Amino acid sequence: VFDPERAAGKQSFDEGPGRVTGMLLRVMLPFALIVAIAFLAFLPLNWREPLENRDVLVIFNVTLFASMAMIVGVTPIAVRALDRHALVWLRRGVATLAALAMVVGLYSLAAFLYRTSEGQLTPNRLTFTGWNVVNVGVLALLLWRMLRGRADEWLSAVHRTVAQAMVPYAVWAIALCLLLPWLFRVNVADLGCD
């Protein structure tokens, strides 16, 4: 609950809906890891599907964005929100999910590049290629910061990475608003509209 009497930095996120949401997502994290592992385990059996089937590629990107949302959702705002033992396991879970999501992101990026090289650049391919580059970069930075730092500093590494990730996400969104109309011009007369 937002308290208008407090400054933004002094708001309490350890209670109310924020606390319940974080707890539910942390309970779901092991299941998300199982699904991600199963997803990647079946990849060698159907490795061409994302290259040839657009619907499968959409599922890859939904998985990637869901993993990013899960990482943000399970990460507590403050260390005091969980005990030390829970923080150790949560760190392992977040790092594993980030690594698995990065594999999905790299494969998705490769599929978009392959589909573009075999066909043509489309607005969707340009859009999702950029999002995959940003997502893979954010996940790589997150993993690097989590694994190179001390175990007790991983929360600040996640917070810092997510905060800094807002810049490339915003830059790509603005770039798309400018690039798409310029690169993919449509003559209104060709549409048959009156």
Buried (B, 14 or more C-beta within 10 A) or exposed (E): EEEEEEEEEEBBBEEEEBBEEBBEBBEBBEEBBEBBEEBBEEBEEEEEBBBEEEEBBBBBBEBBEBBBEBBBBBBBBEEEBBEEEEBBEBBBBBBBBBBBBBBBBBBBBEBBEBBBEEEEEEEEBBBBBBBBBBBBBBBBBBBEBBBEEEEEEBBEBBBBBBEEBEEBBEEBEEEBEEBEEEEEEEEEEEEEEE
